[in-house]
Amino acid sequence: MHRVLNVAEKNDAAKSLARLLSKNGASMREGFSRYNKIYEFNYQLFNQPVQMIFTSVSGHIMNCDFTAAHNS
């Protein structure tokens, strides 16, 4: 199963979006920072089952710098 990472600028936005898309079925766990939780749930995206992961950042996203293995 593929995983889909969604990164919001604030934890409240990540939490709200995860709750909305999961119909209140998302589980929450702690991340590296106590301010940035991780919300996970299974979802159908383009008729494919995926694991949706929502989290947030502290500060502002200025650019994306993923390794080649994570750019797809």
C-alpha positions as CSV (number, residue, x, y, z in Angstrom):
1,M,0.0,0.0,0.0
2,H,1.3,3.4,-0.9
3,R,1.6,6.2,1.7
4,V,0.6,9.8,1.0
5,L,2.3,12.5,3.1
6,N,0.4,15.7,3.6
7,V,2.2,18.5,5.3
8,A,0.2,21.5,6.7
9,E,1.6,24.7,8.0
10,K,-0.2,24.3,11.4
11,N,-1.1,21.3,13.5
12,D,-4.8,22.5,13.7
13,A,-5.0,22.4,9.8
14,A,-3.5,18.9,9.6
15,K,-5.9,17.7,12.4
16,S,-8.9,19.3,10.7
17,L,-8.1,17.9,7.3
18,A,-7.4,14.4,8.6
19,R,-10.7,14.4,10.5
20,L,-12.7,15.6,7.5
21,L,-11.2,13.1,5.0
22,S,-11.3,10.2,7.5
23,K,-14.8,11.0,8.7
24,N,-13.4,11.2,12.3
25,G,-11.5,7.9,11.9
26,A,-7.9,9.1,11.9
27,S,-5.6,7.9,14.6
28,M,-3.1,10.3,16.2
29,R,0.4,9.7,17.4
30,E,3.3,11.9,18.6
31,G,5.9,13.1,16.1
32,F,9.5,14.3,16.8
33,S,8.1,17.6,18.1
34,R,5.3,17.7,20.7
35,Y,3.7,20.5,18.6
36,N,3.5,18.5,15.4
37,K,1.3,15.4,15.7
38,I,0.9,12.7,13.1
39,Y,-2.6,11.7,11.9
40,E,-3.1,8.5,9.9
41,F,-5.9,6.7,8.2
42,N,-6.6,4.5,5.2
43,Y,-8.2,6.1,2.2
44,Q,-9.2,5.5,-1.4
45,L,-7.3,7.8,-3.8
46,F,-7.8,7.4,-7.5
47,N,-9.5,4.1,-6.8
48,Q,-6.4,2.8,-5.0
49,P,-6.1,2.1,-1.3
50,V,-3.5,4.4,0.4
51,Q,-2.4,5.2,3.9
52,M,-2.9,9.0,4.3
53,I,-0.5,10.7,6.7
54,F,-1.0,14.3,7.8
55,T,1.4,16.3,9.9
56,S,2.6,19.9,10.2
57,V,5.7,22.0,10.4
58,S,6.9,24.6,12.9
59,G,7.6,27.8,11.0
60,H,7.1,28.3,7.3
61,I,7.7,26.0,4.3
62,M,10.2,27.8,2.1
63,N,10.9,25.0,-0.4
64,C,10.9,21.2,-0.8
65,D,14.2,19.4,-0.8
66,F,13.5,15.6,-1.0
67,T,15.9,13.0,-2.0
68,A,15.5,11.4,-5.5
69,A,13.9,8.3,-3.8
70,H,11.1,10.5,-2.3
71,N,10.4,12.8,-5.3
72,S,7.7,10.7,-6.9
